[in-house]
């Protein structure tokens, strides 16, 4: 089997992954998954598409992550893994889509406006 690559994005995080058959090893930025994501819930998020299809020990995955925070990076990796699994086998699309793993979350940070503290927060108004 050749190497399959896919891309996943969430907020400002970008995940580029390369999937090939193997023993289920996940490497993120040349570090082990358990070493990169210290929290259990983040590791769970990354492995969700593989767990749904019961293929945790079938593929070796190499992930290049950049940008964003740890939660956004985990969700970007989840989207990329789900897209790669669909590229491998079209039959995987239905269960992954049903769980919402193939949908890119479009929410981004709203920009700061001039004359305001943040995107929507304003300086205190003084009438007199």
RODO-2510 file (C-alpha; in nm, 4 decimals, decimal comma):
residues 128
     n   res          X          Y          Z
     1     x     0,0000     0,0000     0,0000
     2     x     0,1274     0,3457    -0,0867
     3     x     0,1359     0,6379     0,1543
     4     x    -0,1865     0,8395     0,1644
     5     x    -0,1804     1,2019     0,2735
     6     x    -0,4587     1,4333     0,3887
     7     x    -0,5073     1,7795     0,5341
     8     x    -0,7171     1,8924     0,8299
     9     x    -0,7797     2,2404     0,9695
    10     x    -0,9422     2,3796     1,2834
    11     x    -0,9267     2,7452     1,3957
    12     x    -0,5693     2,8364     1,3000
    13     x    -0,4257     2,4831     1,3362
    14     x    -0,3218     2,2854     1,0291
    15     x    -0,2541     1,9096     1,0300
    16     x    -0,0833     1,7330     0,7395
    17     x    -0,0844     1,3558     0,7814
    18     x     0,0724     1,0594     0,6045
    19     x    -0,0907     0,7197     0,6550
    20     x     0,0520     0,3785     0,5679
    21     x    -0,0149     0,0256     0,6855
    22     x     0,1588    -0,0627     1,0093
    23     x     0,1170    -0,1392     1,3776
    24     x    -0,0909     0,1602     1,4913
    25     x     0,1886     0,4011     1,5790
    26     x     0,0950     0,7716     1,5730
    27     x     0,3814     1,0234     1,5526
    28     x     0,3159     1,3971     1,5835
    29     x     0,5986     1,6392     1,4956
    30     x     0,8513     1,3558     1,5487
    31     x     0,7127     1,2837     1,8985
    32     x     0,4885     1,0034     2,0215
    33     x     0,1156     1,0768     2,0593
    34     x     0,1289     1,0261     2,4388
    35     x     0,4265     1,2601     2,4612
    36     x     0,2762     1,5355     2,2429
    37     x    -0,0773     1,5386     2,3899
    38     x    -0,0496     1,5021     2,7666
    39     x    -0,4263     1,4982     2,8305
    40     x    -0,6294     1,1817     2,7767
    41     x    -0,9206     1,3683     2,6168
    42     x    -0,6944     1,5116     2,3442
    43     x    -0,5533     1,1667     2,2636
    44     x    -0,9116     1,0364     2,2557
    45     x    -1,0118     1,3111     2,0078
    46     x    -0,7253     1,2197     1,7730
    47     x    -0,8070     0,8470     1,7823
    48     x    -1,1870     0,8807     1,7428
    49     x    -1,2107     0,8021     1,3675
    50     x    -0,9824     0,4985     1,4055
    51     x    -1,1779     0,3727     1,7080
    52     x    -1,5090     0,4131     1,5254
    53     x    -1,3885     0,1941     1,2381
    54     x    -1,1949    -0,0389     1,4760
    55     x    -0,8649     0,0162     1,2926
    56     x    -0,6435     0,1493     1,5730
    57     x    -0,3717    -0,1106     1,5138
    58     x    -0,3882    -0,1111     1,1330
    59     x    -0,2061     0,2065     1,0289
    60     x     0,1055     0,4050     1,1104
    61     x     0,0289     0,7765     1,1040
    62     x     0,2805     1,0608     1,0793
    63     x     0,1335     1,4043     1,1583
    64     x     0,2834     1,7486     1,0963
    65     x     0,0994     2,0024     1,3131
    66     x     0,1465     2,3768     1,3109
    67     x    -0,0444     2,6760     1,4450
    68     x    -0,3269     2,7057     1,6932
    69     x    -0,3628     2,5652     2,0420
    70     x    -0,3619     2,2052     2,1580
    71     x    -0,7401     2,1541     2,1274
    72     x    -0,7479     2,2974     1,7754
    73     x    -0,4488     2,0842     1,6795
    74     x    -0,6167     1,7677     1,8097
    75     x    -0,9350     1,8400     1,6167
    76     x    -0,7390     1,9242     1,3003
    77     x    -0,5596     1,5892     1,3284
    78     x    -0,8949     1,4114     1,3758
    79     x    -1,0329     1,5687     1,0567
    80     x    -0,7197     1,4783     0,8602
    81     x    -0,7281     1,1156     0,9803
    82     x    -1,0967     1,0858     0,8892
    83     x    -1,0299     1,2259     0,5411
    84     x    -0,7409     0,9836     0,4893
    85     x    -0,9576     0,6875     0,5925
    86     x    -1,2175     0,7912     0,3331
    87     x    -0,9442     0,8185     0,0664
    88     x    -0,8435     0,4602     0,1464
    89     x    -1,1935     0,3154     0,1328
    90     x    -1,5142     0,4949     0,0273
    91     x    -1,7195     0,2638     0,2520
    92     x    -1,5737     0,4444     0,5541
    93     x    -1,7446     0,7697     0,4531
    94     x    -2,0951     0,6907     0,5817
    95     x    -2,0122     0,6121     0,9485
    96     x    -1,7557     0,8928     0,9718
    97     x    -1,9952     1,1472     0,8246
    98     x    -2,2718     1,0336     1,0599
    99     x    -2,0476     1,1082     1,3608
   100     x    -1,9484     1,4469     1,2122
   101     x    -1,5774     1,3695     1,1687
   102     x    -1,5709     1,4802     0,8035
   103     x    -1,7174     1,8257     0,8692
   104     x    -1,4680     2,1105     0,8931
   105     x    -1,5631     2,3368     1,1850
   106     x    -1,5814     2,6808     1,0179
   107     x    -1,5602     2,8907     1,3357
   108     x    -1,2638     3,1289     1,3396
   109     x    -1,1571     3,4063     1,5750
   110     x    -1,3251     3,7361     1,4921
   111     x    -1,0844     4,0191     1,4188
   112     x    -1,0280     4,3109     1,6562
   113     x    -1,1914     4,6345     1,5390
   114     x    -1,0183     4,9736     1,5647
   115     x    -1,1391     5,1923     1,8518
   116     x    -1,2425     4,8870     2,0563
   117     x    -1,0716     4,6702     2,3161
   118     x    -1,1424     4,3415     2,1391
   119     x    -1,3672     4,2172     1,8586
   120     x    -1,6908     4,3194     2,0333
   121     x    -1,5845     4,4582     2,3711
   122     x    -1,5792     4,8364     2,3748
   123     x    -1,4149     5,0979     2,5921
   124     x    -1,6396     5,2299     2,8698
   125     x    -1,8812     5,4966     2,7472
   126     x    -1,8935     5,8199     2,9425
   127     x    -2,1879     6,0462     2,8774
   128     x    -2,0386     6,3463     3,0651
***
